[in-house]
């Protein structure tokens, strides 16, 4: 079995390519993100790398082209350029792959060429069905009267064609799986990775012998409506925990359109905003925290949850954050419905009132996440690939 992968970003494609290369299964990785640091994991001979795409991103930021070209049409242009480049390389290839894996939004033209060569076509979708995602986010932004940059129709039309033309669509979580079924994709066309994804445990594994001196809830991610931070802030206000005994840590950059929500929210002294920080500093914050929370409205599978578990934290996530793949509800954390302030209040309050039990829950979370290695992930993906053949 020979597998070719085309990805316009890194995603988990590089971990997958590394695993396939070690097993002698990788034919080519088509990318614009390969660097010297990747050479140890993925042999250069197996990589088709076009540095132009990285340079385009640098130019877009450096010359502030967003003032001239808005992000949506820019990415439609750049992603289409990547697809065209892969298509041309595939046309020149003498050896066909048995399986062509294209990341959704980057592979419409190239998958057509791979199909003509006789390859099975698998489309990777790291997030929910594009139409479901659009409706979900549009509803959220309209609810708070905040303008949302619409998903380009060219983009969504292209992705719908990719879904249609794929032999199979691989997704990382039950939530993403349900979104595709809900939009009419046949169940027999869907493949779900039972281990979700992997996590680099070495960076985050922490020995914890005692619970923190102060109760701390930590959120990590882009601070905005999609991550459900507004519901977390409402819940924290409703909880009204003692300011000298409890803190809410919010780590991550703040979306510009979310500043309106922050101005209207009650930001008490025990809510601390950290912005973007290094992984080393983040690990230190995890070590002083009691529970991790991610009340997302839409995710594929947020790996930050697994990273928090590796440091010994229980997690509170939503059905739409992908945490169903990582924890058993009530054992290593809690799984909530989206948009439920009362549920967030209830679970944070339980953790606060039962800090010893919360600490033990974090220990179970750490043991649980040790299963989620990239090796195990690769094994499961290859099993799925074999089934398609």
C-alpha positions in Angstrom: 0.0 0.0 0.0 1.4 3.4 -1.0 -0.2 6.6 0.3 0.2 10.2 -1.0 -0.9 13.1 1.2 -1.7 16.7 0.0 -2.1 19.3 2.7 -2.0 23.1 2.5 -1.2 23.4 6.2 0.5 21.3 8.8 -2.6 20.1 10.8 -1.9 16.5 12.0 -0.8 15.7 8.4 2.9 15.8 9.3 2.5 13.3 12.2 0.6 11.0 9.8 3.2 11.4 7.1 6.0 10.6 9.6 4.2 7.4 10.7 3.6 6.3 7.1 7.2 7.0 6.2 8.5 4.8 9.1 6.3 2.0 7.9 7.4 2.3 4.3 3.9 3.4 3.2 4.4 7.0 2.3 4.7 7.7 -1.5 4.7 11.5 -1.3 3.8 14.4 1.0 2.7 17.5 -1.0 3.1 20.6 1.2 4.3 24.1 1.5 5.3 23.9 5.1 8.2 21.4 5.2 11.3 22.6 7.0 14.7 21.3 8.1 13.2 20.4 11.5 10.9 17.9 9.7 13.8 16.1 7.9 14.4 13.8 10.9 10.8 12.5 10.8 10.0 12.6 7.1 12.8 11.9 4.5 13.3 14.8 2.1 13.1 12.3 -0.8 9.4 11.6 0.0 8.4 15.3 0.1 7.2 17.6 -2.6 7.6 21.0 -1.0 6.8 24.4 -2.5 8.2 27.3 -0.4 6.1 29.8 -2.4 3.0 29.2 -0.2 4.9 30.1 3.0 6.3 33.2 1.3 2.8 34.2 0.2 1.7 34.1 3.8 4.7 36.1 5.0 4.1 38.7 2.2 0.4 38.9 3.1 1.2 39.8 6.7 4.3 41.9 6.2 2.8 44.1 3.5 -0.6 44.2 5.3 -2.3 43.1 2.1 -5.5 42.5 4.2 -6.2 46.2 3.7 -6.4 45.5 0.0 -7.5 41.9 -0.2 -9.7 40.5 2.6 -8.7 37.2 4.1 -11.5 35.1 2.5 -10.7 35.7 -1.2 -7.0 35.6 -0.4 -7.2 32.1 1.0 -9.4 31.0 -1.8 -6.7 32.1 -4.2 -3.8 30.6 -2.3 -5.5 27.3 -1.5 -6.6 27.0 -5.2 -3.0 27.7 -6.2 -1.8 24.9 -4.0 -4.4 22.5 -5.4 -3.3 23.4 -9.0 0.3 22.8 -8.1 -0.4 19.3 -6.7 -2.5 18.5 -9.7 0.4 19.3 -12.1 2.8 17.2 -10.1 0.4 14.2 -10.0 0.0 14.5 -13.8 3.8 14.0 -14.2 4.0 11.1 -11.7 4.6 7.7 -13.3 3.8 5.7 -10.2 0.3 6.0 -8.9 -0.6 6.0 -5.1 -3.0 3.3 -3.9 -4.6 6.0 -1.7 -4.6 9.7 -2.2 -5.4 11.7 1.0 -6.3 15.3 0.5 -7.1 17.8 3.2 -10.5 19.3 2.7 -10.4 22.7 0.9 -7.0 21.9 -0.8 -7.6 19.0 -3.1 -10.5 19.3 -5.6 -8.4 19.3 -8.8 -5.7 17.0 -7.5 -8.1 14.3 -6.4 -9.6 14.2 -9.9 -6.2 13.4 -11.3 -5.4 10.8 -8.6 -8.8 9.1 -9.3 -7.9 8.8 -13.0 -4.7 7.1 -12.0 -6.8 4.6 -10.1 -6.2 5.7 -6.5 -8.8 5.5 -3.8 -9.7 9.1 -2.7 -9.9 10.0 1.0 -10.7 13.5 2.1 -9.6 14.6 5.6 -12.0 17.0 7.3 -10.6 18.3 10.6 -13.7 20.3 11.4 -17.5 19.9 11.0 -19.3 19.8 7.6 -18.8 23.2 6.0 -22.6 24.0 5.8 -23.2 22.9 9.4 -20.2 25.0 10.6 -21.5 28.0 8.7 -25.0 27.7 10.2 -23.7 27.1 13.7 -21.3 30.1 13.7 -23.8 32.4 11.8 -26.4 31.7 14.5 -24.0 32.5 17.3 -22.7 35.8 15.8 -26.2 37.0 14.9 -27.4 36.2 18.5 -24.8 38.7 19.8 -25.2 41.2 16.9 -21.5 40.8 15.8 -20.5 40.8 12.2 -19.1 37.5 11.0 -16.8 37.2 8.0 -18.8 34.9 5.8 -17.4 31.6 4.6 -16.6 32.3 0.9 -19.2 30.6 -1.3 -16.4 29.6 -3.7 -14.8 27.9 -0.7 -17.9 26.1 0.5 -18.9 25.0 -3.1 -15.4 23.6 -3.6 -15.5 21.7 -0.3 -19.0 20.3 -1.1 -17.6 19.0 -4.4 -14.7 17.4 -2.6 -17.1 15.7 -0.2 -19.1 14.4 -3.1 -16.2 13.2 -5.2 -14.4 11.4 -2.3 -14.6 7.7 -1.9 -14.4 8.2 1.9 -14.2 11.1 4.3 -12.2 10.7 7.5 -13.1 12.8 10.5 -11.5 13.0 14.0 -14.5 13.1 16.3 -18.1 12.0 16.9 -19.2 15.6 16.6 -17.8 16.0 13.2 -19.2 12.6 12.1 -22.7 13.7 13.3 -22.4 17.0 11.4 -21.7 15.2 8.1 -24.5 12.6 8.6 -26.9 15.5 9.5 -26.0 17.2 6.1 -26.9 14.1 4.2 -23.5 12.4 3.6 -24.1 8.6 3.5 -22.8 6.9 6.7 -21.0 4.2 4.7 -18.8 7.0 3.2 -17.7 8.2 6.6 -14.7 7.0 8.5 -14.0 8.1 12.1 -10.6 7.8 13.7 -11.4 6.0 17.0 -8.4 7.5 18.8 -9.2 11.0 17.6 -5.6 12.2 17.2 -2.3 11.9 19.1 -0.6 14.3 21.5 3.1 15.1 22.2 3.1 13.9 25.8 6.7 14.7 26.4 6.1 18.4 26.3 3.3 18.4 28.9 3.6 15.4 31.1 3.8 16.6 34.7 4.2 14.9 38.1 1.6 16.2 40.5 1.7 15.2 44.1 -0.7 17.7 45.6 -3.5 20.0 44.5 -2.8 23.7 43.9 -3.0 26.1 46.9 -5.6 28.2 45.1 -8.5 26.9 42.9 -7.9 27.9 39.3 -9.9 27.3 36.1 -7.9 27.7 33.0 -9.1 28.3 29.4 -6.6 28.1 26.5 -7.5 29.1 22.9 -8.4 32.0 20.7 -10.7 34.2 22.8 -13.9 34.6 20.8 -17.4 33.4 20.2 -16.5 30.2 18.5 -14.7 29.0 21.6 -17.7 29.9 23.8 -15.7 32.2 26.1 -18.7 34.5 26.6 -20.6 31.6 28.2 -17.6 31.0 30.5 -17.6 34.6 31.6 -21.3 34.6 32.3 -20.9 31.4 34.3 -18.0 32.8 36.3 -20.0 35.9 37.2 -22.9 33.7 38.3 -20.6 31.5 40.4 -19.3 34.5 42.3 -16.6 32.4 44.0 -14.4 34.0 46.7 -11.9 36.3 44.9 -9.0 35.3 47.2 -9.6 31.6 46.8 -10.5 31.2 43.1 -9.2 32.5 39.8 -10.1 32.2 36.1 -7.1 32.2 33.8 -7.8 33.0 30.1 -4.9 32.2 27.8 -4.8 33.2 24.1 -5.2 36.1 21.8 -8.5 38.0 21.7 -10.5 38.3 18.5 -11.1 42.0 17.6 -14.9 41.4 17.3 -15.0 39.9 20.8 -13.8 43.2 22.4 -17.4 44.3 22.3 -18.4 41.3 24.5 -15.6 41.9 26.9 -16.6 45.6 27.4 -20.1 44.5 28.3 -18.9 41.7 30.6 -18.1 41.9 34.3 -14.4 41.4 34.5 -13.6 40.8 38.2 -10.0 41.0 39.6 -9.9 37.2 39.8 -10.1 36.9 36.0 -6.7 37.1 34.5 -6.0 37.5 30.7 -2.6 36.3 29.5 -2.7 36.6 25.7 -0.4 34.4 23.7 2.3 32.7 25.7 5.1 30.1 25.2 4.4 26.4 25.7 6.9 26.5 28.6 4.9 29.2 30.4 1.7 27.5 29.5 2.9 24.3 31.2 3.7 26.3 34.3 0.2 27.7 34.4 -1.3 24.2 33.9 0.7 23.1 37.0 -0.9 25.7 39.2 -4.4 25.1 37.9 -7.2 22.9 39.1 -9.3 22.2 36.0 -9.2 23.0 32.3 -12.3 24.2 30.4 -13.1 24.6 26.7 -16.8 25.5 26.1 -16.5 25.6 22.3 -19.3 26.0 19.9 -17.4 24.3 17.0 -14.2 22.4 16.8 -13.0 19.2 15.1 -11.0 17.9 18.0 -9.2 20.5 20.1 -5.8 18.9 21.0 -5.3 21.5 23.7 -7.6 19.4 25.8 -5.3 16.4 25.6 -2.3 18.6 26.5 -4.1 19.8 29.6 -4.9 16.2 30.5 -1.2 15.3 30.1 -0.4 17.9 32.9 -2.9 16.1 35.2 -5.9 18.4 34.8 -9.5 17.1 34.4 -11.3 18.8 31.5 -14.7 20.4 31.1 -15.6 20.4 27.4 -18.6 20.5 25.1 -19.9 17.8 22.8 -18.6 20.1 20.0 -15.1 20.4 21.3 -14.2 16.7 20.5 -13.8 15.8 24.2 -16.0 12.8 23.7 -13.0 11.1 22.1 -10.8 11.9 25.1 -12.7 11.3 28.3 -15.5 9.4 29.9 -18.1 11.8 31.3 -17.7 12.1 35.1 -14.5 10.1 35.2 -11.7 12.3 33.7 -13.8 15.4 33.4 -17.2 16.5 32.2 -18.9 16.7 28.8 -21.5 19.5 28.4 -24.0 20.7 25.8 -23.0 23.9 24.0 -24.3 27.3 25.1 -25.2 26.1 28.6 -24.1 28.6 31.3 -25.9 26.6 34.0 -24.0 23.4 33.1 -20.7 25.3 33.3 -21.7 26.8 36.6 -22.7 23.3 38.0 -19.4 21.6 37.0 -17.0 24.3 38.0 -18.9 24.6 41.3 -18.6 20.8 41.8 -14.8 21.0 41.2 -14.5 23.9 43.6 -16.5 22.1 46.4 -14.7 18.8 45.8 -11.1 19.8 45.2 -9.7 16.5 46.4 -11.9 14.6 44.1 -11.2 17.0 41.3 -7.5 16.4 41.8 -8.0 12.6 41.6 -10.0 13.1 38.4 -7.0 14.9 37.0 -4.8 11.9 37.8 -7.2 9.7 35.9 -7.2 12.1 33.0 -3.4 12.0 32.8 -3.4 8.2 32.7 -6.2 8.2 30.1 -4.4 10.5 27.7 -1.2 8.4 27.7 -3.1 6.1 25.3 -3.3 8.9 22.7 0.1 8.5 21.1 0.8 9.4 17.5 1.9 5.8 17.1 -1.5 4.5 18.1 -3.2 7.1 16.0 -1.1 6.0 13.0 -2.0 2.3 13.6 -5.7 3.1 13.6 -5.5 5.3 10.4 -3.7 2.5 8.5 -6.4 0.1 9.6 -9.0 2.4 8.1 -6.9 2.8 4.9 -6.7 -1.0 4.6 -10.4 -1.3 4.8 -10.9 1.1 1.9 -8.8 -1.1 -0.3 
